[in-house]
Amino acid sequence: MNVGFDIFKKLADGSPLWVGKADTLNHARQSVELISRSAPGQYFIRDAATGMVIPDVPSSGAGLGES
C-alpha cells in the first residue's frame, strides 16, 4: 500500500511545518514548486512509508526572504 509523501517547510528555527501530502514523489515536487511561489522558503519531502527524507527540494522561491 502506497501511503505517499509528506511535504514540510523548514521554519527559521529549523523546525518542520507540515504543509501537505502527495501520492507520488513527482506530485510532491510539483506541489513544492506551487507552494513556494506564494510562500518562499526551504522545503523537504518525506516518504511516509520509509521515513526517508528528500532534503532541499528545489523550488522557484527557495531562499527568498528566508535565512
PDBQT receptor file of N, H, CA, C and O in Angstrom, charges set to zero:
ATOM      1  N   MET A   1       0.834  -1.190   0.000  1.00  0.00    +0.000 N 
ATOM      2  CA  MET A   1       0.000   0.000   0.000  1.00  0.00    +0.000 C 
ATOM      3  C   MET A   1       0.872   1.243   0.000  1.00  0.00    +0.000 C 
ATOM      4  O   MET A   1       1.773   1.367   0.829  1.00  0.00    +0.000 OA
ATOM      5  N   ASN A   2       0.620   2.151  -0.904  1.00  0.00    +0.000 N 
ATOM      6  H   ASN A   2      -0.112   2.051  -1.577  1.00  0.00    +0.000 HD
ATOM      7  CA  ASN A   2       1.350   3.401  -1.000  1.00  0.00    +0.000 C 
ATOM      8  C   ASN A   2       0.720   4.429  -0.069  1.00  0.00    +0.000 C 
ATOM      9  O   ASN A   2      -0.441   4.803  -0.237  1.00  0.00    +0.000 OA
ATOM     10  N   VAL A   3       1.496   4.882   0.914  1.00  0.00    +0.000 N 
ATOM     11  H   VAL A   3       2.439   4.578   1.050  1.00  0.00    +0.000 HD
ATOM     12  CA  VAL A   3       0.968   5.891   1.839  1.00  0.00    +0.000 C 
ATOM     13  C   VAL A   3       1.375   7.300   1.439  1.00  0.00    +0.000 C 
ATOM     14  O   VAL A   3       0.937   8.271   2.058  1.00  0.00    +0.000 OA
ATOM     15  N   GLY A   4       2.200   7.422   0.421  1.00  0.00    +0.000 N 
ATOM     16  H   GLY A   4       2.556   6.634  -0.081  1.00  0.00    +0.000 HD
ATOM     17  CA  GLY A   4       2.509   8.720  -0.150  1.00  0.00    +0.000 C 
ATOM     18  C   GLY A   4       3.686   9.437   0.477  1.00  0.00    +0.000 C 
ATOM     19  O   GLY A   4       4.554   8.834   1.109  1.00  0.00    +0.000 OA
ATOM     20  N   PHE A   5       3.686  10.740   0.282  1.00  0.00    +0.000 N 
ATOM     21  H   PHE A   5       2.981  11.230  -0.231  1.00  0.00    +0.000 HD
ATOM     22  CA  PHE A   5       4.788  11.603   0.683  1.00  0.00    +0.000 C 
ATOM     23  C   PHE A   5       4.243  12.815   1.425  1.00  0.00    +0.000 C 
ATOM     24  O   PHE A   5       3.230  13.393   1.032  1.00  0.00    +0.000 OA
ATOM     25  N   ASP A   6       4.932  13.196   2.509  1.00  0.00    +0.000 N 
ATOM     26  H   ASP A   6       5.755  12.726   2.828  1.00  0.00    +0.000 HD
ATOM     27  CA  ASP A   6       4.576  14.391   3.265  1.00  0.00    +0.000 C 
ATOM     28  C   ASP A   6       5.482  15.527   2.837  1.00  0.00    +0.000 C 
ATOM     29  O   ASP A   6       6.665  15.321   2.565  1.00  0.00    +0.000 OA
ATOM     30  N   ILE A   7       4.927  16.725   2.779  1.00  0.00    +0.000 N 
ATOM     31  H   ILE A   7       3.966  16.892   3.000  1.00  0.00    +0.000 HD
ATOM     32  CA  ILE A   7       5.668  17.918   2.384  1.00  0.00    +0.000 C 
ATOM     33  C   ILE A   7       5.780  18.820   3.607  1.00  0.00    +0.000 C 
ATOM     34  O   ILE A   7       4.788  19.108   4.277  1.00  0.00    +0.000 OA
ATOM     35  N   PHE A   8       7.007  19.262   3.887  1.00  0.00    +0.000 N 
ATOM     36  H   PHE A   8       7.813  19.029   3.343  1.00  0.00    +0.000 HD
ATOM     37  CA  PHE A   8       7.261  20.119   5.038  1.00  0.00    +0.000 C 
ATOM     38  C   PHE A   8       7.995  21.381   4.610  1.00  0.00    +0.000 C 
ATOM     39  O   PHE A   8       8.772  21.373   3.655  1.00  0.00    +0.000 OA
ATOM     40  N   LYS A   9       7.735  22.462   5.329  1.00  0.00    +0.000 N 
ATOM     41  H   LYS A   9       7.104  22.468   6.105  1.00  0.00    +0.000 HD
ATOM     42  CA  LYS A   9       8.521  23.682   5.193  1.00  0.00    +0.000 C 
ATOM     43  C   LYS A   9       9.426  23.761   6.407  1.00  0.00    +0.000 C 
ATOM     44  O   LYS A   9       8.986  23.526   7.532  1.00  0.00    +0.000 OA
ATOM     45  N   LYS A  10      10.691  24.094   6.181  1.00  0.00    +0.000 N 
ATOM     46  H   LYS A  10      11.048  24.285   5.266  1.00  0.00    +0.000 HD
ATOM     47  CA  LYS A  10      11.644  24.253   7.271  1.00  0.00    +0.000 C 
ATOM     48  C   LYS A  10      11.534  25.691   7.774  1.00  0.00    +0.000 C 
ATOM     49  O   LYS A  10      11.802  26.639   7.037  1.00  0.00    +0.000 OA
ATOM     50  N   LEU A  11      11.136  25.838   9.039  1.00  0.00    +0.000 N 
ATOM     51  H   LEU A  11      10.919  25.067   9.638  1.00  0.00    +0.000 HD
ATOM     52  CA  LEU A  11      10.977  27.166   9.627  1.00  0.00    +0.000 C 
ATOM     53  C   LEU A  11      12.333  27.754  10.005  1.00  0.00    +0.000 C 
ATOM     54  O   LEU A  11      13.340  27.047  10.028  1.00  0.00    +0.000 OA
ATOM     55  N   ALA A  12      12.351  29.055  10.302  1.00  0.00    +0.000 N 
ATOM     56  H   ALA A  12      11.533  29.629  10.284  1.00  0.00    +0.000 HD
ATOM     57  CA  ALA A  12      13.599  29.763  10.613  1.00  0.00    +0.000 C 
ATOM     58  C   ALA A  12      14.352  29.126  11.783  1.00  0.00    +0.000 C 
ATOM     59  O   ALA A  12      15.583  29.154  11.807  1.00  0.00    +0.000 OA
ATOM     60  N   ASP A  13      13.632  28.553  12.751  1.00  0.00    +0.000 N 
ATOM     61  H   ASP A  13      12.632  28.530  12.731  1.00  0.00    +0.000 HD
ATOM     62  CA  ASP A  13      14.292  27.917  13.900  1.00  0.00    +0.000 C 
ATOM     63  C   ASP A  13      14.701  26.475  13.618  1.00  0.00    +0.000 C 
ATOM     64  O   ASP A  13      15.215  25.786  14.499  1.00  0.00    +0.000 OA
ATOM     65  N   GLY A  14      14.469  26.019  12.381  1.00  0.00    +0.000 N 
ATOM     66  H   GLY A  14      14.051  26.578  11.665  1.00  0.00    +0.000 HD
ATOM     67  CA  GLY A  14      14.856  24.672  11.978  1.00  0.00    +0.000 C 
ATOM     68  C   GLY A  14      13.774  23.624  12.155  1.00  0.00    +0.000 C 
ATOM     69  O   GLY A  14      13.932  22.487  11.709  1.00  0.00    +0.000 OA
ATOM     70  N   SER A  15      12.681  23.990  12.797  1.00  0.00    +0.000 N 
ATOM     71  H   SER A  15      12.553  24.914  13.159  1.00  0.00    +0.000 HD
ATOM     72  CA  SER A  15      11.611  23.007  12.998  1.00  0.00    +0.000 C 
ATOM     73  C   SER A  15      10.786  22.844  11.718  1.00  0.00    +0.000 C 
ATOM     74  O   SER A  15      10.678  23.772  10.917  1.00  0.00    +0.000 OA
ATOM     75  N   PRO A  16      10.208  21.658  11.537  1.00  0.00    +0.000 N 
ATOM     76  CA  PRO A  16       9.410  21.404  10.337  1.00  0.00    +0.000 C 
ATOM     77  C   PRO A  16       7.953  21.820  10.525  1.00  0.00    +0.000 C 
ATOM     78  O   PRO A  16       7.399  21.698  11.618  1.00  0.00    +0.000 OA
ATOM     79  N   LEU A  17       7.349  22.307   9.461  1.00  0.00    +0.000 N 
ATOM     80  H   LEU A  17       7.799  22.406   8.574  1.00  0.00    +0.000 HD
ATOM     81  CA  LEU A  17       5.929  22.624   9.437  1.00  0.00    +0.000 C 
ATOM     82  C   LEU A  17       5.309  21.812   8.311  1.00  0.00    +0.000 C 
ATOM     83  O   LEU A  17       5.649  21.997   7.143  1.00  0.00    +0.000 OA
ATOM     84  N   TRP A  18       4.389  20.902   8.671  1.00  0.00    +0.000 N 
ATOM     85  H   TRP A  18       4.113  20.752   9.620  1.00  0.00    +0.000 HD
ATOM     86  CA  TRP A  18       3.730  20.075   7.668  1.00  0.00    +0.000 C 
ATOM     87  C   TRP A  18       2.813  20.958   6.838  1.00  0.00    +0.000 C 
ATOM     88  O   TRP A  18       2.000  21.707   7.381  1.00  0.00    +0.000 OA
ATOM     89  N   VAL A  19       2.945  20.868   5.507  1.00  0.00    +0.000 N 
ATOM     90  H   VAL A  19       3.605  20.260   5.066  1.00  0.00    +0.000 HD
ATOM     91  CA  VAL A  19       2.118  21.706   4.636  1.00  0.00    +0.000 C 
ATOM     92  C   VAL A  19       1.233  20.906   3.688  1.00  0.00    +0.000 C 
ATOM     93  O   VAL A  19       0.349  21.474   3.047  1.00  0.00    +0.000 OA
ATOM     94  N   GLY A  20       1.455  19.603   3.589  1.00  0.00    +0.000 N 
ATOM     95  H   GLY A  20       2.173  19.142   4.110  1.00  0.00    +0.000 HD
ATOM     96  CA  GLY A  20       0.600  18.824   2.705  1.00  0.00    +0.000 C 
ATOM     97  C   GLY A  20       1.134  17.433   2.444  1.00  0.00    +0.000 C 
ATOM     98  O   GLY A  20       2.155  17.020   2.993  1.00  0.00    +0.000 OA
ATOM     99  N   LYS A  21       0.410  16.715   1.584  1.00  0.00    +0.000 N 
ATOM    100  H   LYS A  21      -0.420  17.050   1.139  1.00  0.00    +0.000 HD
ATOM    101  CA  LYS A  21       0.819  15.370   1.210  1.00  0.00    +0.000 C 
ATOM    102  C   LYS A  21       0.570  15.167  -0.266  1.00  0.00    +0.000 C 
ATOM    103  O   LYS A  21      -0.177  15.916  -0.897  1.00  0.00    +0.000 OA
ATOM    104  N   ALA A  22       1.203  14.148  -0.806  1.00  0.00    +0.000 N 
ATOM    105  H   ALA A  22       1.810  13.540  -0.294  1.00  0.00    +0.000 HD
ATOM    106  CA  ALA A  22       1.042  13.820  -2.221  1.00  0.00    +0.000 C 
ATOM    107  C   ALA A  22       1.144  12.310  -2.374  1.00  0.00    +0.000 C 
ATOM    108  O   ALA A  22       1.759  11.633  -1.551  1.00  0.00    +0.000 OA
ATOM    109  N   ASP A  23       0.537  11.790  -3.431  1.00  0.00    +0.000 N 
ATOM    110  H   ASP A  23       0.037  12.340  -4.100  1.00  0.00    +0.000 HD
ATOM    111  CA  ASP A  23       0.548  10.347  -3.673  1.00  0.00    +0.000 C 
ATOM    112  C   ASP A  23       1.860   9.850  -4.264  1.00  0.00    +0.000 C 
ATOM    113  O   ASP A  23       2.254   8.707  -4.029  1.00  0.00    +0.000 OA
ATOM    114  N   THR A  24       2.542  10.702  -5.033  1.00  0.00    +0.000 N 
ATOM    115  H   THR A  24       2.223  11.630  -5.224  1.00  0.00    +0.000 HD
ATOM    116  CA  THR A  24       3.795  10.303  -5.675  1.00  0.00    +0.000 C 
ATOM    117  C   THR A  24       4.871  11.346  -5.410  1.00  0.00    +0.000 C 
ATOM    118  O   THR A  24       4.572  12.487  -5.058  1.00  0.00    +0.000 OA
ATOM    119  N   LEU A  25       6.124  10.945  -5.581  1.00  0.00    +0.000 N 
ATOM    120  H   LEU A  25       6.367  10.018  -5.866  1.00  0.00    +0.000 HD
ATOM    121  CA  LEU A  25       7.231  11.875  -5.402  1.00  0.00    +0.000 C 
ATOM    122  C   LEU A  25       7.158  13.003  -6.430  1.00  0.00    +0.000 C 
ATOM    123  O   LEU A  25       7.416  14.161  -6.103  1.00  0.00    +0.000 OA
ATOM    124  N   ASN A  26       6.813  12.670  -7.649  1.00  0.00    +0.000 N 
ATOM    125  H   ASN A  26       6.603  11.729  -7.915  1.00  0.00    +0.000 HD
ATOM    126  CA  ASN A  26       6.702  13.687  -8.692  1.00  0.00    +0.000 C 
ATOM    127  C   ASN A  26       5.625  14.725  -8.321  1.00  0.00    +0.000 C 
ATOM    128  O   ASN A  26       5.837  15.928  -8.476  1.00  0.00    +0.000 OA
ATOM    129  N   HIS A  27       4.497  14.256  -7.842  1.00  0.00    +0.000 N 
ATOM    130  H   HIS A  27       4.325  13.279  -7.717  1.00  0.00    +0.000 HD
ATOM    131  CA  HIS A  27       3.428  15.165  -7.439  1.00  0.00    +0.000 C 
ATOM    132  C   HIS A  27       3.875  16.012  -6.246  1.00  0.00    +0.000 C 
ATOM    133  O   HIS A  27       3.542  17.195  -6.172  1.00  0.00    +0.000 OA
ATOM    134  N   ALA A  28       4.621  15.425  -5.320  1.00  0.00    +0.000 N 
ATOM    135  H   ALA A  28       4.892  14.464  -5.380  1.00  0.00    +0.000 HD
ATOM    136  CA  ALA A  28       5.136  16.175  -4.172  1.00  0.00    +0.000 C 
ATOM    137  C   ALA A  28       6.072  17.290  -4.633  1.00  0.00    +0.000 C 
ATOM    138  O   ALA A  28       5.998  18.415  -4.137  1.00  0.00    +0.000 OA
ATOM    139  N   ARG A  29       6.941  16.978  -5.573  1.00  0.00    +0.000 N 
ATOM    140  H   ARG A  29       7.001  16.065  -5.976  1.00  0.00    +0.000 HD
ATOM    141  CA  ARG A  29       7.860  18.004  -6.099  1.00  0.00    +0.000 C 
ATOM    142  C   ARG A  29       7.087  19.127  -6.799  1.00  0.00    +0.000 C 
ATOM    143  O   ARG A  29       7.422  20.301  -6.642  1.00  0.00    +0.000 OA
ATOM    144  N   GLN A  30       6.063  18.772  -7.564  1.00  0.00    +0.000 N 
ATOM    145  H   GLN A  30       5.791  17.818  -7.691  1.00  0.00    +0.000 HD
ATOM    146  CA  GLN A  30       5.232  19.776  -8.227  1.00  0.00    +0.000 C 
ATOM    147  C   GLN A  30       4.503  20.637  -7.199  1.00  0.00    +0.000 C 
ATOM    148  O   GLN A  30       4.364  21.845  -7.385  1.00  0.00    +0.000 OA
ATOM    149  N   SER A  31       4.044  20.023  -6.126  1.00  0.00    +0.000 N 
ATOM    150  H   SER A  31       4.158  19.041  -5.974  1.00  0.00    +0.000 HD
ATOM    151  CA  SER A  31       3.353  20.761  -5.067  1.00  0.00    +0.000 C 
ATOM    152  C   SER A  31       4.285  21.755  -4.393  1.00  0.00    +0.000 C 
ATOM    153  O   SER A  31       3.887  22.885  -4.107  1.00  0.00    +0.000 OA
ATOM    154  N   VAL A  32       5.527  21.342  -4.135  1.00  0.00    +0.000 N 
ATOM    155  H   VAL A  32       5.850  20.425  -4.367  1.00  0.00    +0.000 HD
ATOM    156  CA  VAL A  32       6.509  22.254  -3.544  1.00  0.00    +0.000 C 
ATOM    157  C   VAL A  32       6.717  23.452  -4.461  1.00  0.00    +0.000 C 
ATOM    158  O   VAL A  32       6.782  24.591  -3.997  1.00  0.00    +0.000 OA
ATOM    159  N   GLU A  33       6.821  23.202  -5.736  1.00  0.00    +0.000 N 
ATOM    160  H   GLU A  33       6.769  22.277  -6.113  1.00  0.00    +0.000 HD
ATOM    161  CA  GLU A  33       7.007  24.291  -6.707  1.00  0.00    +0.000 C 
ATOM    162  C   GLU A  33       5.843  25.288  -6.618  1.00  0.00    +0.000 C 
ATOM    163  O   GLU A  33       6.061  26.500  -6.597  1.00  0.00    +0.000 OA
ATOM    164  N   LEU A  34       4.632  24.781  -6.568  1.00  0.00    +0.000 N 
ATOM    165  H   LEU A  34       4.455  23.797  -6.585  1.00  0.00    +0.000 HD
ATOM    166  CA  LEU A  34       3.454  25.660  -6.488  1.00  0.00    +0.000 C 
ATOM    167  C   LEU A  34       3.387  26.392  -5.156  1.00  0.00    +0.000 C 
ATOM    168  O   LEU A  34       3.154  27.601  -5.122  1.00  0.00    +0.000 OA
ATOM    169  N   ILE A  35       3.588  25.676  -4.068  1.00  0.00    +0.000 N 
ATOM    170  H   ILE A  35       3.778  24.695  -4.095  1.00  0.00    +0.000 HD
ATOM    171  CA  ILE A  35       3.508  26.274  -2.734  1.00  0.00    +0.000 C 
ATOM    172  C   ILE A  35       4.554  27.360  -2.566  1.00  0.00    +0.000 C 
ATOM    173  O   ILE A  35       4.271  28.415  -1.998  1.00  0.00    +0.000 OA
ATOM    174  N   SER A  36       5.759  27.110  -3.056  1.00  0.00    +0.000 N 
ATOM    175  H   SER A  36       5.989  26.253  -3.518  1.00  0.00    +0.000 HD
ATOM    176  CA  SER A  36       6.864  28.053  -2.852  1.00  0.00    +0.000 C 
ATOM    177  C   SER A  36       6.669  29.369  -3.596  1.00  0.00    +0.000 C 
ATOM    178  O   SER A  36       7.321  30.364  -3.280  1.00  0.00    +0.000 OA
ATOM    179  N   ARG A  37       5.789  29.379  -4.568  1.00  0.00    +0.000 N 
ATOM    180  H   ARG A  37       5.259  28.571  -4.825  1.00  0.00    +0.000 HD
ATOM    181  CA  ARG A  37       5.523  30.637  -5.284  1.00  0.00    +0.000 C 
ATOM    182  C   ARG A  37       4.836  31.656  -4.374  1.00  0.00    +0.000 C 
ATOM    183  O   ARG A  37       5.083  32.856  -4.491  1.00  0.00    +0.000 OA
ATOM    184  N   SER A  38       3.984  31.189  -3.479  1.00  0.00    +0.000 N 
ATOM    185  H   SER A  38       3.782  30.214  -3.384  1.00  0.00    +0.000 HD
ATOM    186  CA  SER A  38       3.300  32.103  -2.567  1.00  0.00    +0.000 C 
ATOM    187  C   SER A  38       3.921  32.112  -1.173  1.00  0.00    +0.000 C 
ATOM    188  O   SER A  38       3.687  33.040  -0.399  1.00  0.00    +0.000 OA
ATOM    189  N   ALA A  39       4.702  31.098  -0.851  1.00  0.00    +0.000 N 
ATOM    190  H   ALA A  39       4.892  30.345  -1.480  1.00  0.00    +0.000 HD
ATOM    191  CA  ALA A  39       5.353  31.014   0.455  1.00  0.00    +0.000 C 
ATOM    192  C   ALA A  39       6.791  30.530   0.272  1.00  0.00    +0.000 C 
ATOM    193  O   ALA A  39       7.090  29.366   0.537  1.00  0.00    +0.000 OA
ATOM    194  N   PRO A  40       7.687  31.419  -0.181  1.00  0.00    +0.000 N 
ATOM    195  CA  PRO A  40       9.071  31.026  -0.423  1.00  0.00    +0.000 C 
ATOM    196  C   PRO A  40       9.735  30.477   0.836  1.00  0.00    +0.000 C 
ATOM    197  O   PRO A  40       9.382  30.857   1.952  1.00  0.00    +0.000 OA
ATOM    198  N   GLY A  41      10.684  29.595   0.646  1.00  0.00    +0.000 N 
ATOM    199  H   GLY A  41      10.971  29.286  -0.260  1.00  0.00    +0.000 HD
ATOM    200  CA  GLY A  41      11.428  29.041   1.767  1.00  0.00    +0.000 C 
ATOM    201  C   GLY A  41      12.063  27.725   1.411  1.00  0.00    +0.000 C 
ATOM    202  O   GLY A  41      12.097  27.332   0.245  1.00  0.00    +0.000 OA
ATOM    203  N   GLN A  42      12.570  27.040   2.424  1.00  0.00    +0.000 N 
ATOM    204  H   GLN A  42      12.542  27.360   3.371  1.00  0.00    +0.000 HD
ATOM    205  CA  GLN A  42      13.171  25.724   2.238  1.00  0.00    +0.000 C 
ATOM    206  C   GLN A  42      12.111  24.669   2.520  1.00  0.00    +0.000 C 
ATOM    207  O   GLN A  42      11.385  24.752   3.510  1.00  0.00    +0.000 OA
ATOM    208  N   TYR A  43      12.031  23.688   1.648  1.00  0.00    +0.000 N 
ATOM    209  H   TYR A  43      12.622  23.620   0.843  1.00  0.00    +0.000 HD
ATOM    210  CA  TYR A  43      11.059  22.610   1.785  1.00  0.00    +0.000 C 
ATOM    211  C   TYR A  43      11.769  21.273   1.703  1.00  0.00    +0.000 C 
ATOM    212  O   TYR A  43      12.838  21.158   1.103  1.00  0.00    +0.000 OA
ATOM    213  N   PHE A  44      11.167  20.268   2.311  1.00  0.00    +0.000 N 
ATOM    214  H   PHE A  44      10.299  20.361   2.798  1.00  0.00    +0.000 HD
ATOM    215  CA  PHE A  44      11.654  18.906   2.132  1.00  0.00    +0.000 C 
ATOM    216  C   PHE A  44      10.466  17.967   2.079  1.00  0.00    +0.000 C 
ATOM    217  O   PHE A  44       9.373  18.275   2.555  1.00  0.00    +0.000 OA
ATOM    218  N   ILE A  45      10.715  16.818   1.488  1.00  0.00    +0.000 N 
ATOM    219  H   ILE A  45      11.603  16.567   1.102  1.00  0.00    +0.000 HD
ATOM    220  CA  ILE A  45       9.683  15.806   1.298  1.00  0.00    +0.000 C 
ATOM    221  C   ILE A  45      10.105  14.568   2.078  1.00  0.00    +0.000 C 
ATOM    222  O   ILE A  45      11.279  14.198   2.078  1.00  0.00    +0.000 OA
ATOM    223  N   ARG A  46       9.138  13.926   2.748  1.00  0.00    +0.000 N 
ATOM    224  H   ARG A  46       8.185  14.227   2.748  1.00  0.00    +0.000 HD
ATOM    225  CA  ARG A  46       9.412  12.696   3.492  1.00  0.00    +0.000 C 
ATOM    226  C   ARG A  46       8.541  11.581   2.958  1.00  0.00    +0.000 C 
ATOM    227  O   ARG A  46       7.325  11.727   2.838  1.00  0.00    +0.000 OA
ATOM    228  N   ASP A  47       9.175  10.465   2.639  1.00  0.00    +0.000 N 
ATOM    229  H   ASP A  47      10.163  10.346   2.736  1.00  0.00    +0.000 HD
ATOM    230  CA  ASP A  47       8.450   9.275   2.219  1.00  0.00    +0.000 C 
ATOM    231  C   ASP A  47       7.752   8.716   3.462  1.00  0.00    +0.000 C 
ATOM    232  O   ASP A  47       8.419   8.262   4.392  1.00  0.00    +0.000 OA
ATOM    233  N   ALA A  48       6.430   8.745   3.484  1.00  0.00    +0.000 N 
ATOM    234  H   ALA A  48       5.888   9.114   2.729  1.00  0.00    +0.000 HD
ATOM    235  CA  ALA A  48       5.676   8.324   4.666  1.00  0.00    +0.000 C 
ATOM    236  C   ALA A  48       5.850   6.845   4.972  1.00  0.00    +0.000 C 
ATOM    237  O   ALA A  48       5.707   6.446   6.128  1.00  0.00    +0.000 OA
ATOM    238  N   ALA A  49       6.153   6.027   3.986  1.00  0.00    +0.000 N 
ATOM    239  H   ALA A  49       6.269   6.351   3.048  1.00  0.00    +0.000 HD
ATOM    240  CA  ALA A  49       6.315   4.596   4.207  1.00  0.00    +0.000 C 
ATOM    241  C   ALA A  49       7.664   4.255   4.831  1.00  0.00    +0.000 C 
ATOM    242  O   ALA A  49       7.741   3.393   5.707  1.00  0.00    +0.000 OA
ATOM    243  N   THR A  50       8.716   4.918   4.391  1.00  0.00    +0.000 N 
ATOM    244  H   THR A  50       8.652   5.618   3.680  1.00  0.00    +0.000 HD
ATOM    245  CA  THR A  50      10.067   4.570   4.847  1.00  0.00    +0.000 C 
ATOM    246  C   THR A  50      10.662   5.577   5.820  1.00  0.00    +0.000 C 
ATOM    247  O   THR A  50      11.606   5.259   6.543  1.00  0.00    +0.000 OA
ATOM    248  N   GLY A  51      10.118   6.788   5.843  1.00  0.00    +0.000 N 
ATOM    249  H   GLY A  51       9.351   7.046   5.256  1.00  0.00    +0.000 HD
ATOM    250  CA  GLY A  51      10.677   7.849   6.672  1.00  0.00    +0.000 C 
ATOM    251  C   GLY A  51      11.852   8.556   6.017  1.00  0.00    +0.000 C 
ATOM    252  O   GLY A  51      12.417   9.490   6.586  1.00  0.00    +0.000 OA
ATOM    253  N   MET A  52      12.224   8.106   4.808  1.00  0.00    +0.000 N 
ATOM    254  H   MET A  52      11.765   7.348   4.345  1.00  0.00    +0.000 HD
ATOM    255  CA  MET A  52      13.345   8.718   4.093  1.00  0.00    +0.000 C 
ATOM    256  C   MET A  52      13.003  10.153   3.711  1.00  0.00    +0.000 C 
ATOM    257  O   MET A  52      11.910  10.438   3.220  1.00  0.00    +0.000 OA
ATOM    258  N   VAL A  53      13.962  11.055   3.948  1.00  0.00    +0.000 N 
ATOM    259  H   VAL A  53      14.849  10.824   4.347  1.00  0.00    +0.000 HD
ATOM    260  CA  VAL A  53      13.761  12.475   3.670  1.00  0.00    +0.000 C 
ATOM    261  C   VAL A  53      14.516  12.866   2.411  1.00  0.00    +0.000 C 
ATOM    262  O   VAL A  53      15.678  12.505   2.224  1.00  0.00    +0.000 OA
ATOM    263  N   ILE A  54      13.832  13.613   1.549  1.00  0.00    +0.000 N 
ATOM    264  H   ILE A  54      12.888  13.906   1.700  1.00  0.00    +0.000 HD
ATOM    265  CA  ILE A  54      14.462  14.192   0.370  1.00  0.00    +0.000 C 
ATOM    266  C   ILE A  54      14.693  15.662   0.720  1.00  0.00    +0.000 C 
ATOM    267  O   ILE A  54      13.758  16.460   0.652  1.00  0.00    +0.000 OA
ATOM    268  N   PRO A  55      15.930  16.037   1.096  1.00  0.00    +0.000 N 
ATOM    269  CA  PRO A  55      16.198  17.385   1.584  1.00  0.00    +0.000 C 
ATOM    270  C   PRO A  55      16.322  18.411   0.465  1.00  0.00    +0.000 C 
ATOM    271  O   PRO A  55      16.539  18.077  -0.700  1.00  0.00    +0.000 OA
ATOM    272  N   ASP A  56      16.175  19.672   0.862  1.00  0.00    +0.000 N 
ATOM    273  H   ASP A  56      15.999  19.943   1.808  1.00  0.00    +0.000 HD
ATOM    274  CA  ASP A  56      16.420  20.799  -0.034  1.00  0.00    +0.000 C 
ATOM    275  C   ASP A  56      15.794  20.624  -1.404  1.00  0.00    +0.000 C 
ATOM    276  O   ASP A  56      16.483  20.658  -2.423  1.00  0.00    +0.000 OA
ATOM    277  N   VAL A  57      14.501  20.441  -1.419  1.00  0.00    +0.000 N 
ATOM    278  H   VAL A  57      13.941  20.414  -0.591  1.00  0.00    +0.000 HD
ATOM    279  CA  VAL A  57      13.770  20.289  -2.683  1.00  0.00    +0.000 C 
ATOM    280  C   VAL A  57      13.849  21.614  -3.426  1.00  0.00    +0.000 C 
ATOM    281  O   VAL A  57      13.455  22.646  -2.883  1.00  0.00    +0.000 OA
ATOM    282  N   PRO A  58      14.352  21.607  -4.660  1.00  0.00    +0.000 N 
ATOM    283  CA  PRO A  58      14.418  22.855  -5.425  1.00  0.00    +0.000 C 
ATOM    284  C   PRO A  58      13.023  23.451  -5.603  1.00  0.00    +0.000 C 
ATOM    285  O   PRO A  58      12.065  22.739  -5.906  1.00  0.00    +0.000 OA
ATOM    286  N   SER A  59      12.925  24.745  -5.412  1.00  0.00    +0.000 N 
ATOM    287  H   SER A  59      13.703  25.323  -5.165  1.00  0.00    +0.000 HD
ATOM    288  CA  SER A  59      11.654  25.432  -5.590  1.00  0.00    +0.000 C 
ATOM    289  C   SER A  59      11.914  26.793  -6.194  1.00  0.00    +0.000 C 
ATOM    290  O   SER A  59      13.020  27.325  -6.106  1.00  0.00    +0.000 OA
ATOM    291  N   SER A  60      10.884  27.354  -6.811  1.00  0.00    +0.000 N 
ATOM    292  H   SER A  60       9.985  26.922  -6.882  1.00  0.00    +0.000 HD
ATOM    293  CA  SER A  60      11.055  28.628  -7.506  1.00  0.00    +0.000 C 
ATOM    294  C   SER A  60      11.387  29.757  -6.561  1.00  0.00    +0.000 C 
ATOM    295  O   SER A  60      12.019  30.733  -6.968  1.00  0.00    +0.000 OA
ATOM    296  N   GLY A  61      10.974  29.651  -5.299  1.00  0.00    +0.000 N 
ATOM    297  H   GLY A  61      10.461  28.859  -4.969  1.00  0.00    +0.000 HD
ATOM    298  CA  GLY A  61      11.209  30.729  -4.349  1.00  0.00    +0.000 C 
ATOM    299  C   GLY A  61      12.247  30.381  -3.293  1.00  0.00    +0.000 C 
ATOM    300  O   GLY A  61      12.370  31.101  -2.302  1.00  0.00    +0.000 OA
ATOM    301  N   ALA A  62      12.988  29.316  -3.472  1.00  0.00    +0.000 N 
ATOM    302  H   ALA A  62      12.889  28.731  -4.277  1.00  0.00    +0.000 HD
ATOM    303  CA  ALA A  62      13.936  28.872  -2.456  1.00  0.00    +0.000 C 
ATOM    304  C   ALA A  62      14.910  29.969  -2.088  1.00  0.00    +0.000 C 
ATOM    305  O   ALA A  62      15.566  30.570  -2.938  1.00  0.00    +0.000 OA
ATOM    306  N   GLY A  63      14.982  30.210  -0.783  1.00  0.00    +0.000 N 
ATOM    307  H   GLY A  63      14.448  29.722  -0.092  1.00  0.00    +0.000 HD
ATOM    308  CA  GLY A  63      15.956  31.168  -0.272  1.00  0.00    +0.000 C 
ATOM    309  C   GLY A  63      15.458  32.596  -0.235  1.00  0.00    +0.000 C 
ATOM    310  O   GLY A  63      16.092  33.422   0.422  1.00  0.00    +0.000 OA
ATOM    311  N   LEU A  64      14.392  32.936  -0.880  1.00  0.00    +0.000 N 
ATOM    312  H   LEU A  64      13.877  32.265  -1.414  1.00  0.00    +0.000 HD
ATOM    313  CA  LEU A  64      13.918  34.302  -0.887  1.00  0.00    +0.000 C 
ATOM    314  C   LEU A  64      13.259  34.632   0.438  1.00  0.00    +0.000 C 
ATOM    315  O   LEU A  64      12.268  34.011   0.822  1.00  0.00    +0.000 OA
ATOM    316  N   GLY A  65      13.815  35.615   1.137  1.00  0.00    +0.000 N 
ATOM    317  H   GLY A  65      14.620  36.120   0.826  1.00  0.00    +0.000 HD
ATOM    318  CA  GLY A  65      13.236  36.039   2.393  1.00  0.00    +0.000 C 
ATOM    319  C   GLY A  65      13.470  35.080   3.545  1.00  0.00    +0.000 C 
ATOM    320  O   GLY A  65      12.929  35.300   4.629  1.00  0.00    +0.000 OA
ATOM    321  N   GLU A  66      14.227  34.059   3.364  1.00  0.00    +0.000 N 
ATOM    322  H   GLU A  66      14.666  33.881   2.483  1.00  0.00    +0.000 HD
ATOM    323  CA  GLU A  66      14.484  33.089   4.413  1.00  0.00    +0.000 C 
ATOM    324  C   GLU A  66      15.969  33.113   4.752  1.00  0.00    +0.000 C 
ATOM    325  O   GLU A  66      16.812  33.401   3.903  1.00  0.00    +0.000 OA
ATOM    326  N   SER A  67      16.266  32.810   5.992  1.00  0.00    +0.000 N 
ATOM    327  H   SER A  67      15.581  32.576   6.682  1.00  0.00    +0.000 HD
ATOM    328  CA  SER A  67      17.678  32.692   6.369  1.00  0.00    +0.000 C 
ATOM    329  C   SER A  67      17.943  31.396   7.072  1.00  0.00    +0.000 C 
ATOM    330  O   SER A  67      19.078  31.125   7.461  1.00  0.00    +0.000 OA
TER     331      SER A  67
